[in-house]
Amino acid sequence: MATTLAEQAVTDFVREWSTAEERGEHRALDDLLAKDFVGVGPRGFVRSREEWLARYSTGTVRNTSFEVSDLRIRSYGETAVVVAAQTQQSVNGDADASGAFRFTLIVVRQDGRLRLAGLHLSPNAVPAGG
């Protein structure tokens, strides 16, 4: 019998992931990302798991804040799709990488625990007239 990922477990996982992102804790992220993780950035670039982790292990990306809100979770058996809002104050190298985004996370149960299998970021659209 298939089980469905509980919304609270997914919410807790997203909080754990966002805390690791905010702090740039590449070792914690190493434990949270699925082995075949793929991340798509706000400008369409694709990063492998190793490339995603290297942003922090090399010190290229540094966050001073990383806030997640408005979680919308849909579970499909051992997989959950999360759509949420995210704001950050950060730098990527010498460039300001701060902004407001929407993201989609794919959370899966793998080896008995939750892991992040994929992430896709999009910049928030500017409201009409603004």
N, C-alpha and C positions, 0 to 999 in steps of 0.2 A: 504494500500500500504506500503510495507516494505521500510525502508530507509537504506542507507549504511553509515557506519561511515566514516566521511571525514578524509582524510590523515592528514591534518593540525591539526585537533582536536586530533587525535591519537598521532601525533608527540609531541604536547603540553603536552598531558597526560604523555607520556614517560619521557619528561623532568622533569615534576613535580615529578613523581615517583623517577627518578634517583637522584634528588636533595634531596628528603626525605631519600633515602638510604644513600647517601654520608654523610648527617648530622646526621644520626641515629635518625631521628625524628619519634619515634614510634607512636605518636599521629596523625601525618600527614599520616603515612602509614596505621593506623587503619581506616582512612577515605577513603583511596585509594584502599584497598584490598576488594574484594568481600567476603561476609560472608563465602563462601565455598572455598576460595582460597587454593591452594595447590602449594607448591614450591618444586622443585627437585634440589638439589645442585650438584656441579661439581663431586662429588664422589658417586652420586646415592642415597644419603639420601633423604627422603621425610619429609617435614615439613608442618604441618597444619598452618592455619592462626595464631593461638595463639602462636605456636612455632616460627613462622617467626617473629612475633612482639616481642616476649620475647628476641630475640637476642639483640635487642636494649634497651628495657626497663630494662634489667638486666645489661647492659653495657658489655656483653660478646663480642659483635662485635663492633669494632671501625674503622671507615674509615677515612683516611686522603685525599683520592681522590677516585672518582667513576665516570668514564667517559664512556659515551655511544656514539657510532658512527655507521655509515654504516647501518642506519635503512632501512629495506625492509618491507613494509607494504602491506598486502593483506586484503581487507575487504570483509566480507560475511554477508551482512545485518547488524544486530546489534552486530556483532563480528568482531574483527580484529586480525590477526595473525601478529606478529612483529618478525622478525629475525634481530639481530643486533650484533655488537661487543661491548665488554665492558672490560675496564681495571680498576683495583683498587689497591690501597695501603691500606692494612687493617690488623688488627689482630683479631683472634678469640680466646678469652682467652689469653693464652700466646704464641700461635702459629701464625706465619706469614701466612696470608691468601691472600696475594697479588698475582696478576696474571692477565693473559689475557684470556678472555672467549668469547664464542658465547652463545647467549641465544635466547630462543623463549618465547615471552610473548603472553598471550591470554587476550585481552582487550574486555570487553563487556559493553554494555549499560545496566545498572541495576538501577532501581528506578530513571530514568531520567538523570543519569550521568554515566560517564565512570568509570569503576572499573577494577582492575587487578584480573582476575579469576585464572590464572596459570602462572607459570614461570618454565623454565627448563634451567639450566646452563650446559655448557660443556667446559672443558679446550680447548684452542686453540691448534690445532695439531702443532707439531714442523715440519717445512718444511723439506722435504727430504734433507739429507746432512747437516742438521743444528742442 
